[in-house]
Amino acid sequence: MRAGDLNGFLGLALDNVTQLVILASLLIGVFKFPADLVLQQMVPGTALGVLAGDLAYTWLAVRLMRRTGRADVTAMPFGIDTPTLFAMVFGVLGPVMLATGDPVLAWKVGMAATVAIGVAKLGLAFGGDWARRVVPRAALLGSIAGIAILLIAFLATLKIMRDPPVGLVALVVLLLALFGRVRMPFGLPGALASALAGTLIFWGRSWLDLGPGATIAAGPFRAALPWPTLGWIDALSATLPYLSIALPFALVTTIGGIDNTESAAAAGDEYRTRDILLTEAAATILAGCCGGVVQNTPYIGHPAYKAMGARAGYTLATGIVIGVGAAAGVLSLLVAVLPEAAIAPILVFIGLEITAQGFLATPQRHGAAVALTFVPVAAAVVLIETGTLFSALGASPAALGGEAALGYQAILLLGNGFILTAVLWGWALASIIDGRLGTAGLLFVVASLAALFGAIHSPLATGALFWPWAAPSAMPARLAGAYGVLAALAWLAGARARRITA
């Protein structure tokens, strides 16, 4: 392996290991999933998608080398999609677990949602360019930015504040390395230096008997080979309410894959876009069919890996290490050794970077549209936190009365289907800003129909879908009517503008 491939491997492998550790820590530590189910089923299946995708991208790079006769071809980086990880944990797996208390059902719903994302990406692979032209970046990147700053960075900061000596030190080390470009001792990557600093403080304090030790016991090194299963088919009906949360990420990662392919082409490596997109779709379906609960995607940063001298070896090594490591049970040790407060700063950095991109990579005039997409995500965060509090108190939102009940219902309506709501709201405002009032009206009609079925603003605590003639309350009809009025206003304003300019 070349020196550049070693550097690329350290960066890409650490990123994916971090995602798997976070996935396991959140499911086990926050939502109380059985460790065996997470570490023996969900993690190996998710890691299998990484293995398959990295092997395919390695082969595409070798094929490009042979076709062009160039030795400096760099493979596309590939791994677990961070925004989808948090959406699946806090929008799908966690809510199903809280609502039913059945971790196996939640796992099956996660598998079914992942397969659905993969199938959607198969179709989008042939229409991704069209979607990229139609949907403004303010709507897509804005909705992801909202998730990044609120679901990723904010919740990670709460974990930091639970153990400030560990978390704040690790955070500042990471910020110095990645934002301040301060060289770390021995040339360690910033993320690795940060995690090591926090981990050393945590275990040093524990050794001195000045603080707690591991909160999750290390499991044995047991083989956990991911095998294909059709168990998720039993949960298809239970999965339907959560597709409005999961499926938008298929579109986002498809467009991201197109962007990343163009970025690679600009750096000198011309991959066929369809090959890149079909690979991530197939890897996601494979992961879901083998127990995985998070989709895979090509990573941003091909030019950076190329600049550090990485070729095709780094993706090959990453895929093998992640896939084999998860199957061998190595992750169970990492989950026990790495404290949450030491890993959380990496999430804060990711959240800040994605949020900054949401504003910087969209036209300046669409800044308000990007900001608007944060609002439904904020409601989802409040729902998550209040749900945790209700669970800890052994209480239910049904016990609320008066203004408190009305306030909670408003949060529930805004938070359910928050991803689709964010995309529609951001897209509509961007259209209004650009004077495309006819498009804005059509989007309000889509929102009206979505509200009738509960795809957005479901009044049910589970966020479930329903038929319009069997709505659980009068609220869906009221919301649909309100959106209908908005559509009429947009079209009337558009007609008036055309008369004035005629």
N, C-alpha and C positions, 0 to 999 in steps of 0.2 A: 504493500500500500504506500502511495506517495505521501510526502509530508502534508501536502495540501488536502489529500483525502482524509488524513488523520484529523486535521483541524476541522474539516467539514463534518466528519463523523462525530466528534465531540460535541459540536454545536447542535446537530440534528438529533443525535441520540439522546442528549440531555433534555432537549425540548420534549421529545416523545415520552421519555421516562417520567418527566415532571407531570405531563398530562395524565399518565396512568396512575401515578401516585395520588394526584389530586382527585381523580375519579374515585379511586378506592377510599381515600380518606373521607370524602364528602358522603359517599353512600354508607360507609360503615359508621363514621363518627357522628354525622348529622342526622341521617335518616334511619339509622339503626338496622341497616341490611345485615344479614348474616355474613360474616367474613368469608366463610367457605363459598357462598354463592357468588360473591363479588370477585374473589381472588381465583377461584377455580373455574368459573364460567364466564362472567362478564369481561374481565380483563384479558384472558387469553383470546377470546373471540375478537375483541376490539384490536388486540395486538396483531392478530392474524391478518386483518385488513392492511395494517402497516407493512407487514412482511410482503404480502402479495403486491401491493402498490410499489414499494421500493424495488422489488425484483423486476417488475415490469418497466419501471422508469430506467433502471440500470440497463436492461436489454434495449430500450429505445435509444439510450445514449450510445451503446456499443454499435447499434445499427447505423446511427448517424455518423459515427466515426468511420465505419467501413464505407459508407456511401460517399462521404466527402473526402476521405483520406486524411482528415485532420486528427491529431492526437490530443487536442486541447478541448474536446467537447466535454461539457459539464452536465451531469444528469440533473433533472428537475428534482428539487427536494420534495419530500412527501411525508405526510404524517397525520396525526389526529387533529381535527378541527377544534380549536379552543372555544369559539363562541357556541358551537353546537354542543360541546361538552356541558357547558353551564346551562344551556337551554334544556338539554335532555335531563340533567340532574334536577334542576329546580322547576322545570316546566312540565316534565313527564314522569320520570321515575319517582321523584320525591312526592309529588302530589298523589300519585296512585298508591304509594306506600302509606301515606298519611290517611287517605280516604278509605282504604280497604284493610290495611294491616297485613297484606299478603305480599311478601317480597317476591315470590315466584311469579305471581301475576304481574307485578310491576316489571320484573325482568322480561317477561314475554311481551308486554306492551312496548318496552324499550327496543326489543329485537324487531317487532313488527314495524315500529316507527322508523327504525334504521333501514330496514328493507324498503319501506315506502320511499324514503329519501333516495335510496339508490336507484329504484325504478324510475322515480321522477327525473333523476340526473341522466339516466339513459335517454329519455326523451329530450331533455334539454340539451344534451350533447349535440343534437342535430338542429336545435333552434336557439342555442345560447347567444349567438351573435345578434339575432333578432331581439331577444329579451334585453340585451345590453343596450341596443339602440332605443328601445321603447321606455324602459324604466329609468328615471333619472338617478344619478348616483346619490343624491340627497336622500332618497327614500331607502335605498339599499344600504349604503354605508352608514346613513344616519341611524337606522334601526339597529345595526350591529354596534355602532358607537354607543348607543344607549345601553345595550347589554354589556358592553365592555366596561363602561364607567360605573354602572349601577350593580349589575349582577356579578361582574368579575372584580373590578377594583374596589368597590364599596364593601362588598361582603368579605373580600380578602383583608381589607383594612380593619374590619371588626375582629378578625382573627389575630391580626397584629396587635391590636389594643388589648386583647385578652392576655397577652404575654409580651409587654413592651420591651423588656431587656433583650429578648431574643428577636422579636419581630422588627423593632425600630432599627436596631443595629444592622440586621440583614438588609433592611430596606435601603438604608443610607449607603451601605457598601454597593448595592446594586445600582443605585442612582449615580454614585460616583463613577462606577465603571462604564455604564451604558449611556448616560447622559453627559457626564463630565469627562468621559474618555480618559479616566485615570487608570494607569496600568496596574493591574493586580499583581501581588507577589507570585513569582515563578511563572508569570505570564498566563495565569489561570483565566478561563472565560469568566465574564462578570457574573453570570447566573450561578456558575459552580462556586465561585468565591463567596457569593452571598449566602448560598445554602450551607456551605461549610462553616462560615462564620456563625450563623445562627445555630447550627447543629452543635458546634463546639461549645458555645455558651450554654445551650440547653443541657448537654450531658455533663459539662464541667460543673455546672450548678447542682445537677442531680448527684454527681459524685461527691460534692462537698456537703450534701444533704441540705441544700438551700432551696430546693424546688422539686417539682414533680418529675418523674421519669416518664416512660412511654405510656400512652393512654390506650394503645391498641397492641395487643400481644402479638409477637411474631409467630407466624405459622410455620409449619415444617416445610422442608423442601420436598414438595410432592409434585409429581408430573401432573399437568393439567392440560392435556392436549385438547384443542378445540375441535369438536366433531360437529358435522352438520346436523341440524335438528329442524323439524317442522312444528315444534311445540308452540311457536309464536302464532300459528294459524288459529289456535284456540282462542287467542286474545284479540282477534281482529275487531270484533264489535266494541271491545273496551278501548281499543286504540283510536277509534274514529274521533273522539272529542279532542285528541291531542295532535291531530294532523295539522291543524291550523297553526300550531306552534312549531312543529318539526319541518313541514314541507317548505316554508320560505327559505330555509337554510340550503335546500337543494339549489334554488335559484342563485342565492348569494355565492355559494362555492363554485357554481358553474361559471358565473361571470368572473369570479376571482381566478378561476383556472384559465379563462381566456386572457385576462390581464397578465397573469404570470407567464403564459406562453408568449405573449407579445414582448414582455420584459426580457425573456430568454432570447428571443429573436434579435432584439436590440443589442444584446450582449454578444451576438454572433452564433447562437445555436438555434437553428430553425427546426422546431418540432411541429408536427401537424397537430393543430388544435384538437381535432376530433380524437386523435390517439390519446392525448392527455386527458380529455374529458371522459372518454369511455373507460379508461383505466381507473379513474377515481370512482366512477359509477359501479364498475364491476367489483372493485375492492370493497366498497361500502356494502353491496349486496352480500358478498361472501362473508364479511364480518357479521352482518345481521343474522345470516342463516347459521352461523356457528357460535352464537351466544353474545356477540358484540352489541353494544348499545350506543356507540358514537360513530358518526361518519368520518371518512378520511378525505383528504384533499391535498392538492399540491400547495406547497408553502410559498409565501412571498420570500424573495431573497435569492433567487438564482444568480443574479449578478454578483452578490456578495460572496456566495460560495465559489463562483468562478474566479473572483479576484483573489481569494485565499489559495487558489491552486487546486481546488477539488475537481475531480473528473467523474469517473463512474464508480470508483471503489467505495466512496463514502456512503452512497445510498445502499449498496450491496451490504456493507458492514452494518449499517443502521437497521435494515430490515431483519437481518439474521439475529442481531443482538436483541432487538425488541421482541421479535416473534419467539425466539428460543427462550429468552430470559423470562418472559411472561409464562410460557408453557412449563418451565422448570420450577416455577414458584419463587423466583428470586424477588419478585415484587413484594411478597408478603414481608420479607425482611426490611426492604426499603420503607414500607409503610410504617413499620414499627420504629425504625431508626430515625427517620426524618420528621422532626416536629412540624406541625402545621404552621406555626408562626415563622419558621425558617423558610418555608416554601411559599407562603402567601405573598412576599414581596415580588416574586416573579409574576404573579397574577396582577399585582398593582401596575407593574411596568407594562405588561401586555395590555391591560385596560387603558392605560394612558396613551400608548402608541396607537391602538386601534381608534380611540376616540379622537386623537389629533388628526389621524388620517381622514376620519369622517368629515372634518371641517376643511382640511387642507386640500383634499383631493376632489372637492366639489366646488362649483363656481361660487364665488364670494356672495353673489346675490341670493344664493340658496341657503345661507347660514341659518335663517329663521326656520326653514323647513327641516334642516338637520336637528335643530334644537327641539322642534315640536315632536319629533319621533321619540325623544327621551321620556315624554310624559306617560304614555302607557307602560313603559318599562318600569318607571318609578312606582306605579301602582302594583305591578307584579312583585317588586321587591317588598313593598309593604305587606302584601298578601302572604309572602313567604315568611316574613318575620312574625306577623300576627298569628299565622298558623302554628308556628313553633311555640309561641307563647300560650295559645289556647291549649295545645297539646300538653305542654308542661303543667298547666294549671288544671288539666282534666276538664276543661270547659268547652263550650261550643258557641259559635257566633249567634246561634239561635237564642241564646240567653240575653242578648243585647236588646235594648228597647229604646224608644224615642229617637232622639237625634243620633245617638251612637249607632243604632241599627240602620238608619238612613245613610250615615257616613260610611259604614262598612259595606252596604249594598253598592254605593257609588264606587268604592274602591274595587269591589268584586267585578262590577260591570266593566270598569276600565282596564283591570288587570287580565281578565280572561281573554285569550286570543290576542295578547299584547303585541306579538310580532306582526301579525297581519294588520292589526290596527295601526301600528307604527308605520308600516310600509304605505298603507292607503293614505294616512294623514300626511305623511311627508311628501308623497307623490302629488296629492291634491294641492298642497300649499305651493310646491315647486311649480305646478302648472298655473296656479293663480298668479304667482310672481312673474312668470313668463307670458302672461296674457292668454294662455290656452284654456279659456274658461269652459269650452265645450268638453275638453278632456277632464277637467275638474268635475264637471257635472256627471260624466260617465263614472268616474271613480266614486262619487257619492252614491250613485245607483248601485254599484257593486257593494259598497258598504251597507246599503239598505238591505240588499238581499242576504248578505253575510249575517247581518244582525237577526234576520228572520229565522235563520237556521242555527243561531248560536255560535257560528264560526268566529264571530267577535262579540264581545259584550254579553256572553252567556250569563244569565242570572243564577245558574246552578253553581253550587260550591265546587263541584268537580270540573266545571268548565265544559260539561258535556254538550254535544249537539242534540238537536231535536227537530221534529217536523213543525212547520209553522202552525198547522192546525192542532198541534198538541203542545203548544208552548207552555212552560211551567208558570208563567205569569203574564201580565199585560205589558211588561216592560219591553220585550222584543218588538212588539207591534209599535209601541211609542217611539223606540229608537229608529225603526225602519221608516216611520213617518217623518221623523226629524231629518233623517238623511235625505228623504225624498224632497223635503222643503229646501234643503241645501242645494240639491241638484237643480231644482227649479230656479233658485236664486242665481246660481252660476250661469245657467243658460240665458236667463233674462238679462243679466249683466253683460254677457257676451253679445247678445243681440243688440243691446243698447250701444255698446262700444262700436259695433260694426256700422250702425246707423250714423253715429257721430263722425266716424272716419270716412263714410261714403261720400 
